[in-house]
Every structure is written in structure tokens, then in C-alpha cells.
Amino acid sequence: MSEYSLILLKSQSNEVFNLVKESELDPFNFSWSEEDSKYTSTKAGLSVPVSRLSYEDGCFYFQFDVHKGRHYAIFSPGSDKLFEEQYPGDWSGQLAYVRMWLRYLRREIEQADLWGELSKYQLPPGERLSNDIGNAPFSSGQVDAIAEGLGKVRFYLEAEFNLNEEQQKLVNEKLDYLLGAAKRQGRKDWLHTAIGVIFTLAIGLSCTPEQAKTLWNILKVAVSGIIQLLQ
């Protein structure tokens, strides 16, 4: 390695390419850049360039740094934190950390953003929960009305989606649970249960925001005259 450039050799970058392919990530989503070393500079104090491999917009990356003349790894994401640094020392050790980084990267990019999904599906845009909902139990007649409404939700889901066996099981379990909850929970508690069930169905069936809104509208009609679900 030159004192004034610590960029990877072509043979080294090719080894990294092969690791990306082995990880089953698309190499086209990665790009190389040159960054200032965090730990190495010239005798005159000038920065020394090192190689960085970035994924898509660059939020996640692996920097092939050098510390005291030996290979040093700086990468994001890490095993259990956003940024991690390791001191492998030699090139084979550096490659081992590249393999780990690619596993961490796949873990993060394949995760659903559940909080983001919640903001899309929890309630239709512009609507909010009523603050006047009490927690009195439902009467038997009201439970029957809720059961009818949940039947309409089930019919809509079966008509809108080509449900596979696993999805049908999810729909049946969640709607049956929500009906059972109406028989034992107060109105406010049941409402929060309903929020969770609709959210779970929307995520599990990959509903669009419009489809999720339809679910809420069916549910709202089902309980109209019983409780003011939304205002």
C-alpha cells in the first residue's frame, strides 16, 4: 500500500464483488467511492484516500480503512448498532467482516418498516378517534351487529384479494378474535383491539392505503349507532 493512497487493488475489489454476489444482493445497487481515512494521514498531515463501498443512497456502507498500516473496518449497519468499527488487521480478516456486513445489510433492507406502516394504515387520512368513547360492554344485539360487520370485512378481503391458504387463515383468526373480544371487552378496549387487528391484516395482506381505508369504513359502518368510532 502506498503511503499516499490506500485504495483497494483491483483483485481485492473483485473479491468483494464475489462476496456481494454470494450474498444474493444485486451488485448494481452498490457503488465505490474514495473517502478520507479516519486513522491514517501523510507525514505532512494530509488526508489519505481509502475505498468505500456504499449501498444505494450511501446510508449503509463499508469503508476499507487502514490503522497503523493494517486493515481496519468501518461499516454501517453493524451487528446491533448503526455504526461499527473492527480491527481485522489483515486482508482475509477484512473480507470476513465484509461477509458479516452483507448479512447485517440484508437484515436491515429486508425488514418492513412497521412504524411507517402503522402511520399509513392505523387510521384513514384526516380522521381521528373520538375522545367520548366509554368502556361499557356491548349488548348481545350490538355484538350481533359487529359480527355482521366483520362478516362484510371478511367478504371484502376474500373478494379483493386472491387469498392463499396462509392468508385465509390469518383473516379468519384475526376476525374471529375480534368478534370474541367484542363479547368480553368494553367499547374503548375493543376499539384499540380493532386498531391492532386492522393494522395486522393490512400488513399481512400488503394492503394499499386505499384498501386499508376501505377496511376502516366497513368497520365504521358496522358499529355506527353503537359507538362513534371515528369523528
Secondary structure, DSSP 8 states (H G I E B T S, - for coil): --SS-B---HHHHHHHHHHHHHTT--GGGEEEEEEEEEEEE-TTS-EEEEEEEEETTTTEEEEEEEETTEEEEEEES-SSSS-EEEEEESHHHHHHHHHHHHHHHHHHHTS--HHHHHHHHSS-TT--B-TT----B--HHHHHHHHHHHHHHHHHHHHHS---HHHHHHHHHHHHHHHHHHHHSBHHHHHHHHHHHHHHHHHHTT--HHHHHHHHHHHHHHHTTT---B-
